[in-house]
Amino acid sequence: MIVVLTTLARLALAWLCPGFVGGDDVEILEAGFRSATGLDFSPWPIRNLLLPEGLVAPTLQVAGLLGVHDPTRLVLVGRLPFVLLASVNVLLLLLLGRRLGLDEGLAVAAAGLYALHWLPLGYGATTYPRTVSVTCLLGAALLTLAERAGPPRLLAAGGLAAVAFACRYSEVAFLPPLLLLAAVPMGTKRRRLGAALLVAAGFCLGAILTVGA
């Protein structure tokens, strides 16, 4: 019920507030329109185009094939993946609470408080990159806390952290806590070091692919 209600609230915000919050959401949409429709736009040289070209542009292209060509409606369509991922984040947080050993009531309360906070509720109705980076970081945390967090999962966790970094460069600040999260449950010092190195390797490989060497 929490997920349904907050999703509807974000859809209403996206529909009723057709403007923009600041530069980031405008540029992500413009870069998406550039790839999808040929808009004459030069992206900011330091901005990573993984998010607009990998998520926004394909959504706009599908909408165009379905006959949606009005710019205002296309802006709304471009926000829909972010609205969906903001809802996914609530569910991921619920799973993370369970994985950390919280009882069901506390896990639901944590997810509910997050869902109703103005940052994920408001920004989740825009194309701000923080929504997608949070999805990646929560997914990475869940992978590192899996019961059998072997090398593939630890590498994938680092890769997800790299995608979060590509979406929003400041998210690299979450790499050290992720390394600790992977290392602490591993028992011996050697296994802890190995787990942390696997996550770091996944991050480096992912960063090379998504940001560049």
NUMAR-271405 format. One line per 10 residues: number of its first residue (from 1); their letters; for each residue x, y, z of C-alpha. Coordinates in nm, 2 decimals. Example, Ala and Ser with C-alpha at 12.3 -4.5 7.8 and 13.67 -1.06 7.14 Angstrom:
! NUMAR-271405
1> AS> 1.23:-0.45:0.78 | 1.37:-0.11:0.71
END
This chain:
! NUMAR-271405
1> MIVVLTTLAR> 0.00:0.00:0.00 | 0.29:0.24:0.08 | 0.45:0.17:-0.26 | 0.12:0.21:-0.44 | 0.03:0.54:-0.27 | 0.37:0.70:-0.30 | 0.40:0.59:-0.67 | 0.06:0.76:-0.74 | 0.18:1.07:-0.55 | 0.50:1.09:-0.77
11> LALAWLCPGF> 0.30:1.04:-1.09 | 0.07:1.33:-0.98 | 0.37:1.55:-0.91 | 0.53:1.46:-1.24 | 0.20:1.55:-1.42 | 0.11:1.86:-1.22 | 0.46:2.01:-1.21 | 0.58:2.01:-1.57 | 0.87:2.25:-1.49 | 1.22:2.16:-1.37
21> VGGDDVEILE> 1.40:2.18:-1.04 | 1.75:2.28:-1.16 | 2.02:2.22:-1.42 | 2.06:1.84:-1.37 | 1.71:1.73:-1.46 | 1.70:1.97:-1.76 | 2.03:1.85:-1.90 | 1.95:1.48:-1.85 | 1.62:1.52:-2.05 | 1.80:1.73:-2.31
31> AGFRSATGLD> 2.07:1.47:-2.36 | 1.79:1.20:-2.39 | 1.61:1.41:-2.64 | 1.94:1.46:-2.83 | 1.98:1.08:-2.87 | 1.61:1.00:-2.93 | 1.50:1.29:-3.15 | 1.81:1.46:-3.28 | 1.77:1.77:-3.06 | 2.04:2.02:-3.13
41> FSPWPIRNLL> 2.21:2.01:-2.79 | 2.57:1.99:-2.67 | 2.59:1.82:-2.33 | 2.81:1.96:-2.06 | 3.16:1.81:-2.13 | 3.20:1.67:-1.78 | 2.86:1.50:-1.76 | 2.84:1.13:-1.80 | 2.58:1.03:-2.07 | 2.52:0.68:-1.95
51> LPEGLVAPTL> 2.19:0.77:-1.77 | 2.03:0.99:-2.04 | 2.13:0.76:-2.33 | 2.08:0.43:-2.15 | 1.75:0.51:-1.97 | 1.58:0.83:-2.09 | 1.65:0.81:-2.47 | 1.51:0.45:-2.51 | 1.20:0.55:-2.32 | 1.15:0.85:-2.55
61> QVAGLLGVHD> 1.21:0.64:-2.86 | 0.94:0.39:-2.75 | 0.70:0.68:-2.69 | 0.77:0.82:-3.03 | 0.70:0.48:-3.19 | 0.37:0.48:-3.01 | 0.28:0.82:-3.15 | 0.37:1.05:-2.86 | 0.54:1.36:-3.01 | 0.42:1.65:-2.79
71> PTRLVLVGRL> 0.73:1.78:-2.60 | 0.54:1.83:-2.28 | 0.41:1.47:-2.28 | 0.75:1.34:-2.38 | 0.90:1.51:-2.07 | 0.65:1.33:-1.86 | 0.73:1.00:-2.03 | 1.10:1.06:-1.97 | 1.03:1.08:-1.59 | 0.84:0.75:-1.58
81> PFVLLASVNV> 1.15:0.53:-1.53 | 1.26:0.74:-1.24 | 0.91:0.72:-1.08 | 0.93:0.34:-1.12 | 1.28:0.32:-0.98 | 1.19:0.54:-0.68 | 0.92:0.27:-0.60 | 1.18:-0.01:-0.64 | 1.40:0.17:-0.39 | 1.13:0.14:-0.12
91> LLLLLLGRRL> 1.11:-0.23:-0.18 | 1.49:-0.27:-0.18 | 1.51:-0.09:0.15 | 1.25:-0.32:0.29 | 1.46:-0.62:0.17 | 1.78:-0.46:0.32 | 1.61:-0.42:0.65 | 1.51:-0.78:0.66 | 1.86:-0.88:0.55 | 2.01:-0.68:0.84
101> GLDEGLAVAA> 1.79:-0.88:1.08 | 1.51:-0.62:1.16 | 1.18:-0.77:1.24 | 0.90:-0.72:0.98 | 0.74:-0.42:1.16 | 1.07:-0.23:1.18 | 1.16:-0.31:0.82 | 0.83:-0.18:0.70 | 0.86:0.13:0.91 | 1.20:0.20:0.77
111> AGLYALHWLP> 1.08:0.16:0.42 | 0.77:0.37:0.49 | 0.97:0.66:0.64 | 1.20:0.66:0.34 | 0.91:0.64:0.10 | 0.74:0.94:0.26 | 1.05:1.16:0.29 | 1.04:1.46:0.06 | 1.37:1.38:-0.11 | 1.27:1.04:-0.27
121> LGYGATTYPR> 0.91:1.15:-0.29 | 0.97:1.48:-0.47 | 1.29:1.41:-0.66 | 1.15:1.07:-0.76 | 0.91:1.26:-0.98 | 1.19:1.42:-1.17 | 1.48:1.30:-1.38 | 1.74:1.38:-1.11 | 2.01:1.11:-1.12 | 2.00:1.05:-0.74
131> TVSVTCLLGA> 1.70:0.81:-0.78 | 1.89:0.58:-1.01 | 2.21:0.59:-0.81 | 2.02:0.50:-0.49 | 1.88:0.19:-0.68 | 2.23:0.08:-0.77 | 2.37:0.14:-0.42 | 2.08:-0.05:-0.24 | 2.13:-0.33:-0.49 | 2.50:-0.34:-0.42
141> ALLTLAERAG> 2.44:-0.35:-0.04 | 2.20:-0.64:-0.08 | 2.45:-0.83:-0.29 | 2.73:-0.79:-0.04 | 2.50:-0.91:0.24 | 2.37:-1.21:0.06 | 2.40:-1.54:0.25 | 2.64:-1.67:-0.01 | 2.82:-1.36:-0.13 | 3.07:-1.53:-0.35
151> PPRLLAAGGL> 3.30:-1.36:-0.60 | 3.04:-1.31:-0.88 | 2.80:-1.12:-0.64 | 3.08:-0.92:-0.48 | 3.21:-0.82:-0.83 | 2.85:-0.73:-0.93 | 2.81:-0.52:-0.62 | 3.12:-0.32:-0.71 | 2.98:-0.29:-1.07 | 2.66:-0.15:-0.94
161> AAVAFACRYS> 2.85:0.10:-0.73 | 3.03:0.21:-1.04 | 2.70:0.27:-1.22 | 2.59:0.48:-0.93 | 2.92:0.67:-0.96 | 2.85:0.72:-1.34 | 2.51:0.86:-1.26 | 2.63:1.09:-0.99 | 3.00:1.13:-0.93 | 2.96:1.21:-0.56
171> EVAFLPPLLL> 2.83:0.86:-0.50 | 3.19:0.74:-0.49 | 3.17:0.84:-0.12 | 2.96:0.52:-0.07 | 3.24:0.29:-0.19 | 3.43:0.27:0.15 | 3.12:0.17:0.35 | 3.04:-0.09:0.08 | 3.38:-0.24:0.12 | 3.33:-0.26:0.49
181> LAAVPMGTKR> 2.99:-0.41:0.44 | 3.14:-0.68:0.22 | 3.44:-0.75:0.45 | 3.29:-0.76:0.80 | 3.09:-1.08:0.78 | 3.37:-1.28:0.62 | 3.54:-1.40:0.94 | 3.92:-1.43:0.88 | 4.14:-1.14:0.79 | 4.23:-1.30:0.46
191> RRLGAALLVA> 3.87:-1.35:0.36 | 3.78:-1.00:0.46 | 4.06:-0.86:0.25 | 3.96:-1.08:-0.04 | 3.59:-0.97:-0.02 | 3.69:-0.60:-0.01 | 3.93:-0.65:-0.31 | 3.66:-0.82:-0.51 | 3.41:-0.53:-0.46 | 3.69:-0.28:-0.54
201> AGFCLGAILT> 3.78:-0.47:-0.86 | 3.41:-0.48:-0.96 | 3.40:-0.10:-0.91 | 3.71:-0.04:-1.11 | 3.60:-0.25:-1.40 | 3.26:-0.09:-1.39 | 3.40:0.26:-1.38 | 3.63:0.19:-1.68 | 3.32:0.08:-1.87 | 3.08:0.35:-1.76
211> VGA> 3.30:0.65:-1.69 | 3.63:0.58:-1.87 | 3.98:0.49:-1.77
END
